[in-house]
Amino acid sequence: MVTAILLIIFIVFIPLISIGFIKVLKMLNKKEKIIRDLPAYIKRIKDFNVTRMTIKTNSLGHIAVALDDQAKKVCFVTYCYKVDMNAIEKLNTVSHKIFNYDDIIAVEMFQDAKTISKVNRGSQMAGVAIGGVLLGGVGAVIGGLSGSKRIITKMKKLGLKVIVSSIESPVIEILFLDNIYKEVQTSSSQYKEAIKEAEEWNSLFKIIME
């Protein structure tokens, strides 16, 4: 009797598991192809000539940021994905939004939930008042003119929040470091590479807002 029940379970559930596995593989294959094709996707955008670009990965998908410095435009390309057995085709999609340089209102650099610096258009000194970053093996110094400072030696997230003139999506987040399961030491090469690129793009957005 027990053998018969086990046999029925095997006959019923193994095909279902196999179908689910095939769907996941299909999703992953499409995901990898989209990621590989992101640079080509950006270069095919009409009336946008890429002069600088970066593609970053986070826990929800990918975001690419590209500049067309001749036309004074910035393009944000997003690709979001997650495992959903009933909507694999719908979830693996790429979209983009293009803004003029004048549409960039502010840029904020953050580590985990703490703001490192924030600059608004026409108020470049705001970033100095909020804080700064100390590179190297010691850690990141977070603090401002109040005199209250603390050293952060590990973190999970490091990124930029770009505020744009858009009612639909006013905040665009670019993550240069996104380890949701494990904190990264500020003395590590992973952090140093992330902070270097984050500061570079932070500076570019500051220049854009000048």
C-alpha positions as CSV (number, residue, x, y, z in Angstrom):
1,M,0.0,0.0,0.0
2,V,2.8,2.4,1.0
3,T,4.7,1.6,-2.2
4,A,1.6,2.3,-4.3
5,I,1.1,5.7,-2.7
6,L,4.8,6.6,-3.2
7,L,4.5,5.6,-6.8
8,I,1.4,7.8,-7.3
9,I,3.2,10.7,-5.7
10,F,6.2,10.1,-7.9
11,I,4.1,10.0,-11.1
12,V,2.1,13.1,-10.2
13,F,4.8,15.4,-8.7
14,I,7.9,14.7,-10.7
15,P,6.4,16.0,-14.0
16,L,5.3,19.2,-12.2
17,I,8.7,19.7,-10.7
18,S,10.3,19.2,-14.1
19,I,7.9,21.7,-15.7
20,G,8.8,24.3,-13.0
21,F,12.5,23.6,-13.5
22,I,12.2,24.1,-17.2
23,K,10.4,27.4,-16.7
24,V,13.1,28.7,-14.3
25,L,15.8,27.7,-16.8
26,K,14.0,29.5,-19.5
27,M,13.8,32.7,-17.4
28,L,17.4,32.5,-16.5
29,N,18.5,32.1,-20.1
30,K,16.4,35.1,-21.1
31,K,17.8,37.1,-18.2
32,E,21.4,36.3,-19.2
33,K,20.7,37.3,-22.9
34,I,19.1,40.6,-21.9
35,I,22.1,41.4,-19.6
36,R,24.5,40.7,-22.4
37,D,22.5,42.8,-24.8
38,L,22.1,45.8,-22.6
39,P,25.0,47.8,-24.1
40,A,23.7,47.1,-27.6
41,Y,20.2,48.1,-26.5
42,I,21.4,51.4,-25.2
43,K,23.3,52.2,-28.4
44,R,20.2,51.5,-30.5
45,I,18.2,54.2,-28.6
46,K,17.1,56.8,-31.2
47,D,18.7,60.2,-31.0
48,F,21.0,59.2,-28.2
49,N,24.7,58.9,-28.7
50,V,26.5,57.3,-25.7
51,T,29.6,59.1,-24.5
52,R,29.7,57.4,-21.1
53,M,27.9,54.4,-19.6
54,T,27.8,52.0,-16.6
55,I,25.7,49.0,-15.9
56,K,25.1,47.9,-12.3
57,T,23.4,44.9,-10.7
58,N,21.2,44.8,-7.7
59,S,18.9,42.4,-6.0
60,L,15.9,43.2,-8.2
61,G,17.6,43.5,-11.6
62,H,20.0,45.8,-13.5
63,I,20.2,49.5,-14.1
64,A,22.3,51.2,-16.8
65,V,23.2,54.9,-16.8
66,A,24.4,56.5,-20.0
67,L,25.3,60.0,-20.9
68,D,25.0,61.8,-24.2
69,D,27.2,64.8,-23.4
70,Q,26.8,66.3,-26.9
71,A,23.0,66.5,-26.6
72,K,23.1,67.1,-22.8
73,K,21.0,64.1,-22.0
74,V,21.1,61.2,-19.6
75,C,19.4,57.8,-20.1
76,F,18.4,55.4,-17.3
77,V,17.8,51.8,-18.5
78,T,16.1,49.4,-16.1
79,Y,15.7,45.6,-16.3
80,C,13.8,44.0,-13.5
81,Y,13.4,40.3,-13.0
82,K,12.1,37.8,-10.4
83,V,11.0,34.2,-10.4
84,D,7.3,33.9,-11.2
85,M,6.1,30.7,-12.8
86,N,3.0,32.3,-14.2
87,A,4.5,35.5,-15.7
88,I,8.0,34.8,-16.8
89,E,7.7,36.6,-20.2
90,K,6.1,39.7,-18.6
91,L,8.8,40.1,-15.9
92,N,11.9,40.0,-18.1
93,T,11.5,43.3,-19.7
94,V,13.8,46.3,-20.4
95,S,12.7,49.9,-20.3
96,H,14.4,53.3,-20.5
97,K,13.8,56.9,-19.7
98,I,15.7,59.9,-21.1
99,F,16.1,63.2,-19.3
100,N,17.8,66.5,-20.3
101,Y,20.6,67.6,-18.1
102,D,18.3,70.4,-16.8
103,D,15.9,67.7,-15.5
104,I,18.4,66.5,-12.9
105,I,17.4,68.2,-9.7
106,A,19.6,66.6,-7.0
107,V,22.0,63.7,-6.4
108,E,22.5,61.9,-3.1
109,M,25.2,59.4,-2.2
110,F,24.3,56.9,0.5
111,Q,25.7,53.9,2.4
112,D,23.0,51.6,3.8
113,A,20.4,54.0,5.3
114,K,22.9,56.9,5.9
115,T,23.4,59.9,3.6
116,I,27.0,60.6,2.8
117,S,26.5,63.7,0.6
118,K,23.6,65.5,-1.1
119,V,23.8,68.2,-3.8
120,N,20.9,70.1,-5.2
121,R,20.9,72.1,-8.4
122,G,22.2,75.6,-7.7
123,S,23.4,74.6,-4.2
124,Q,26.7,72.7,-4.7
125,M,27.9,73.4,-1.1
126,A,25.1,71.2,0.3
127,G,27.2,68.1,-0.1
128,V,30.0,69.6,2.1
129,A,27.6,70.4,4.9
130,I,26.3,66.8,5.1
131,G,29.4,64.7,5.1
132,G,32.1,62.9,3.2
133,V,34.0,59.7,2.6
134,L,37.4,58.6,3.8
135,L,38.8,55.9,1.5
136,G,41.2,53.1,2.6
137,G,41.4,50.4,5.2
138,V,40.2,52.6,8.1
139,G,36.6,53.0,7.0
140,A,34.0,55.5,5.8
141,V,33.5,58.6,7.9
142,I,29.9,59.7,8.1
143,G,29.1,63.0,9.6
144,G,28.7,66.7,9.0
145,L,29.5,70.1,10.5
146,S,27.7,69.3,13.7
147,G,30.8,67.5,14.9
148,S,29.0,64.2,15.3
149,K,31.0,61.6,13.3
150,R,31.3,57.9,13.3
151,I,33.4,55.4,11.4
152,I,31.7,52.7,9.4
153,T,33.9,49.6,8.7
154,K,31.3,47.4,6.9
155,M,28.1,47.8,5.0
156,K,25.7,46.1,2.6
157,K,24.7,49.0,0.2
158,L,26.4,51.9,-1.5
159,G,24.7,53.9,-4.1
160,L,23.3,57.1,-5.6
161,K,19.8,58.5,-5.6
162,V,19.2,60.8,-8.6
163,I,16.2,63.1,-8.3
164,V,14.7,64.0,-11.6
165,S,11.9,66.2,-12.8
166,S,9.4,63.5,-13.2
167,I,6.0,63.0,-11.5
168,E,6.0,59.3,-12.5
169,S,9.5,58.3,-11.2
170,P,11.2,61.2,-9.4
171,V,13.8,59.1,-7.7
172,I,16.2,56.8,-9.6
173,E,18.5,54.6,-7.5
174,I,21.8,53.3,-8.7
175,L,23.5,50.7,-6.5
176,F,27.2,50.3,-6.8
177,L,27.3,47.8,-3.9
178,D,24.3,45.6,-3.0
179,N,25.0,42.6,-0.8
180,I,21.7,41.8,0.9
181,Y,23.0,38.8,2.7
182,K,26.5,39.8,3.9
183,E,28.1,43.0,4.9
184,V,31.3,44.1,3.0
185,Q,34.3,45.4,4.8
186,T,35.4,49.0,3.8
187,S,38.9,47.7,3.7
188,S,38.0,45.2,0.9
189,S,38.8,45.7,-2.8
190,Q,35.1,45.2,-3.6
191,Y,34.2,48.3,-1.5
192,K,37.1,50.4,-2.8
193,E,36.1,49.7,-6.4
194,A,32.4,50.5,-5.6
195,I,33.1,53.7,-3.8
196,K,35.5,54.8,-6.5
197,E,32.9,54.4,-9.2
198,A,30.1,55.8,-7.0
199,E,32.2,59.0,-6.4
200,E,33.0,59.3,-10.1
201,W,29.3,59.2,-11.1
202,N,28.4,61.5,-8.2
203,S,30.9,64.0,-9.5
204,L,29.5,63.6,-13.0
205,F,26.0,64.4,-11.8
206,K,27.4,67.4,-9.9
207,I,29.0,68.7,-13.1
208,I,25.7,68.1,-15.0
209,M,23.9,70.3,-12.4
210,E,26.4,73.2,-12.6
